[in-house]
Amino acid sequence: MIVKGVHKITRQERAIKIVKKSKLAEPEKFFSEFEIMKKLDHPNIIKLYEMFEDKKFYYLVMEYLEGLIQALRGRRALWKDH
């Protein structure tokens, strides 16, 4: 699932991808991909800023692009429900 968030201090909008831990088949691959994505800096790639977690979920904080969340929700075939 992807939701929109706003930083409490800077008021910057961010997209937050929520990933259920129990749905990850290969957690090591997930962390490896996270580290690679965090280092990428290109105008055509959505920036990944940071990750948080609780007992059940990982929260990936990414660059927010207006309209992208709605567009992705309309294309469920690209995303697994978590």
C-alpha positions in Angstrom: 0.0 0.0 0.0 1.2 3.5 -0.7 -0.1 6.6 1.2 0.7 10.3 1.3 2.5 11.7 4.3 3.6 15.2 5.4 6.7 15.8 7.5 5.7 17.5 10.8 8.5 20.0 10.8 9.4 20.7 7.1 5.8 20.2 5.8 7.3 18.4 2.8 5.0 15.9 1.2 6.3 12.3 0.9 4.9 9.0 -0.4 5.1 6.2 2.1 5.1 2.6 0.9 3.9 0.2 3.6 5.2 -3.4 3.3 4.0 -6.2 5.6 6.9 -8.1 7.0 5.1 -11.4 6.9 4.7 -11.1 3.1 8.4 -10.8 2.4 9.7 -14.1 0.9 13.3 -12.9 0.9 13.9 -10.2 3.6 17.7 -10.0 2.7 16.9 -9.1 -0.9 14.5 -6.4 0.3 17.2 -4.8 2.4 19.8 -5.1 -0.4 17.4 -3.4 -2.8 16.6 -0.7 -0.2 20.3 0.1 0.2 20.8 0.4 -3.5 17.7 2.6 -4.0 18.8 4.9 -1.2 22.0 5.7 -3.0 20.4 6.4 -6.4 20.1 10.0 -7.4 18.6 10.6 -10.9 15.8 12.9 -12.0 13.9 10.0 -13.6 14.0 7.8 -10.5 11.8 8.4 -7.4 14.1 9.2 -4.5 14.0 6.9 -1.5 14.8 8.8 1.7 14.6 6.5 4.6 12.9 3.5 6.2 11.2 2.9 9.5 9.7 -0.3 10.9 7.4 -1.6 13.7 6.5 -5.1 14.6 4.4 -5.8 11.5 5.4 -3.3 8.8 8.3 -1.6 7.0 7.6 2.1 6.0 9.6 3.3 3.0 9.6 7.1 2.8 10.0 8.3 -0.8 9.7 11.4 -3.0 6.0 12.3 -3.5 4.9 13.0 -7.1 1.5 14.5 -7.5 -0.9 12.0 -9.1 1.4 9.1 -8.9 -0.3 7.3 -6.0 -3.7 7.5 -7.7 -2.2 6.3 -10.9 -0.6 3.3 -9.2 -3.7 2.4 -7.3 -5.5 2.2 -10.7 -2.9 -0.3 -11.9 -3.2 -3.0 -9.2 -1.5 -5.6 -11.5 1.8 -3.9 -10.8 1.6 -4.1 -7.0 1.0 -6.9 -4.6 -1.5 -6.2 -1.8 0.4 -6.1 1.5 
